[in-house]
Amino acid sequence: MASDRRRLAVLGSPIAHSKSPALHRAAYDLLGLDWEYTAIELDGAGLRAFLDTRDASWRGLSLTMPLKQDVLPLLDEVDELATLTNAANTVLLADGVRRGFNTDVGGIVRALGEAGCDRIRHGVLVGGGATAASALAAMAELGAASVQVLLRRPGAGGSVAELGARLGLAVEVRPIADLATLEEADLVVSTLPGGADPGVEASAALRRATLFDVAYAPWPTRLVSQWLEAGGTVVHGLEMLLHQAVLQVRIFASGDPFQALPDEAAVLDVMRRSL
């Protein structure tokens, strides 16, 4: 692999708290790549000018919301998952071409698979936050036939239901209060922002499902506490961050999210320890 100095960054606002620099630097150090990865404060208004002024030393970008959506019209190519979810969290800059990818879906699938949840039939999605579309796509990839989406404002669930239809899922949008009465699920994914309290206790039956909470600060969230009190299985939100970052490193290193890194198990381990 090439050892020339390249530049990368995670963009967003606020961004100072981001764990991405630690994750990526650990990976590039192990891979022997003399690459610089920083965090840059940037909002949507400045995104076009930022992209237009990158020189050939720039290899790629990681994006937080709302830049994942703001960037789409500024890209030359967009992968299937980014098109489907209307969000690109990764931009590869190569040969004057801007290519957008969504590694959040793969990050969720890989995190759940590592926890032993690699096949589901029925899922529950709590919240319609920034990661909801990626979570729904991940459930479809895991084989779900149906997903119940629980929202504070069920009337705002049209876009989620539409995505579900495109994914071949039977999606039912219900009020978040129904968390207390649901009886069946293989997987519950919470995309509530910042670990917000859903305001209701999950039913005892539902807590037998695996819970994946994408929030990781503060931890544990209220939902996670409910699952732990019941002795349920919980997948930490940092696992998604970790696994989607591994896919980003693949993209930045080779241009291909499906091409494994040299000794990827060791790369994953050093990235996990950086957290």
N, C-alpha and C positions, 0 to 999 in steps of 0.2 A: 504494500500500500504506500501511496505517496507520502513524503514527509515534509512537503513544502508548507510554509506558514499560511494558514487560512483563518478567516474570521467568521464567527457565528455569534448569534445573540438570541435571547428571549426578549420579546417586546410586550409591553402592556402598561397599564396604569390602574392601580399602583403595581410596582414590580419589585420593590426592594426586598420583599419577603420570599421571593421565588427560590425554590430549591433546585431549579434546572441547572444553574451554573455548576453547582457541586456535582450533580449527576453526570453532566456531560464532560466536565474536566476529568473526573475519575476515569471515564471510559477512554478518552483520548490519550491520557497518560499511559494507560495500560496497553493501548493499541500502538503506542509509539508515534502518535501524530502530534506534530508541533502546531496545534490549533488553539486559537484564543476564543473563549466563549464567555460572553458577558451578559449582564442584564441592562436593558435600556428602557427608560421611562418614555412611553410614547402612547398617544391616543389616536383615535381614528382620523382626526383632522390632519395629522402629520404623516400618515402612513404612505400616501402616494409620493410625497416629496422624499421621504426616507428611502423608499425602494428605488426611485429614479436616480438617487445619488450614490448608490453602492458601486464600488469599483470591482475589478476582477478578483480582488483578494477575498471577496465575500463568497462563502459557500452555502450558507443557509440560515434560516430563522425559525424559531419556535414562537408561537403566538398564543396569547391569552384572549379571553372574551373581552370586548366585542370584536377584537381584531380578526378573530377566526372567520367572521362573516364579512367584515369590512374589506378584507383582502381579496375576496373572490373575484370582483370585477377587475382587479389589477393583475391577474395571473394570465399566463399564456396557455397553460395546461392545468387541468384539475382532475385528480383521480376519481374513480367511481364512488368511493365512500364519501369523499368531500362533497361531490355533487349531490349525492343522496341525502346527506345530513345537513347540507347547506353550511358547512363549516370546514375550514382548512386550518389545522393547528401547526402545520409544517410547510415551509417553503424552501425548495431547493433552487439555488442560483447557480446555473452552469451554462456556459456557452451562450450567454446573453438571453437565456430562456428562464422564465419563472414558472416552476412546477409546484402545484399545491397538493398536499396529502392530508388525510385524516388518520392519525395514528391512535386517536382516543378509542375507537371501536376495537381495534386490535389489542390495545392496552387493557381494556375491560375483559375481553375474551381470555387473554393470556393470564391475567390476574386470577380470574375465576377458575380457569383450568388448573393452575398451580395449586389452588385450594380444593381441588377434587370436584368442582362443579363444571363439568364439560358437556352436559346435555340436560336440557329442560323441556318441559311441555307447556307449563303455564307460569307466566311471570307477573309480578306486580311492580309498577314503576311509580314511585312517590315523588311528585314535583315535576314541573315542566321547565326546569332551569336550563342553563346553557348546555349541560351535558346530556339532557334528556334524549335528544335525537340520536346521539351516539350510543346511549344505553339501550334504546329500542332496537337499533341496528345490531348491537351485540347480542341481544336476546334472540333475534331472528337467526343470527349465525349459530347460536347454540341450539337451534332446532325448535324454538317456541312456536306453538300453534296459536296461542292467545295471550294477550297482555291486558291487564286492568291498569289504567292510568289514573292515579288519585291526585286531584288538584284542589287547591283552595277555591279556585273559580273554574268549575267544570266547563262553563261556557267558553273558556279560552283554550279549550283543548282541540280545536279544529285542525291545527297544523300537525299535532302529534297523531291524531286519527288518520289524517291524510297520508302521513309517512308510513304508518302501520299498514295501510292498504297497499302502498307501493311495495312494501316488504313481504306481503302475503300473510300478514298477521290479522287476526280478529282482535281489534282494539275496542275496549269499552272504557269510556271516560266517566269517572265517578267522583263524588266529593271526597276530600281527604278524611272526613269523619268516618267513612266506611272502613278505614284501617282497623277499626275496633271490631268489625263483624265478619271480615273475610275469613273463609274457612280453608282455602286451598291455594298453594303456590309452591313451586320448586325453588324460586328465587325472588327475592325482593331487592330492588335497587332504589336507593334514595339519592336524588339529585337536589335535595333541598340546599339552598345556598348557605354557606357558612355554618352548616350543622344546625339550621333552624329547628326549633321544636315543632313537630307536626300538630301539637295541641291535643293529641289523643293517644291512648294506649293501644298498641297493636294487639290483636286477638291472640290468645294462647295458641290457637291452631296455626296462625300465620308464623309465629316465632319458631316453628319447626323447620321453616324454610331457611336457606342460606340468605344472610343479609349482606349486601355490598353497599356501603355508604361511601360515596365519592368524596365527601368532605373529610379532611384530615386535620383541620385546625378550626376550633378546638376539638380535642378528642378526649374521651368518647363523646359522641353526640347523644342526644336524648334517645334516639332510636337504638343506637348501639347499646346503650345502658340497658334498655328493655330486653334486648336479645341476650346480653350477657347474664342478666338476672335470671333468665329462663334457661340458661345453659345452652343457648343456641350457637350456631356457627356464624362468625362474622369475618368478612374480608375487609381489611383496612384500606382506606382511601389512598394511602401512599403507594399501595401496590399498583393501582392504575397509573399513577404518575411515573413510577419506575418502569413499568413494562411499555408504556407508550414512548418513553424516552429511549428505550433500547431500539424500538422501531425507528425513531428519529435518527439515532446514530447509524443504523443500517443505511438509511436514505442518504445521509450526509457523506458516509464513507464510500458507498457504492452506487448511489442513485436508485437503489432497488429495495423496497421495504420487505421483500421476500427473500433476499440474500442474506443468509446468516453471517454474523461476524466471525473472524478467526477466534476460536476458543470463547464462544459466546457465553458459556456458563461462567467462565472467570470474569468476563465483562459484567454480566448481571450481578455477580457476587460483589465486585468492587463498587459498583453503582449503589447497590443496596446498603453497603457499609457506609457510603458517603452520606446517607440520610441519617 
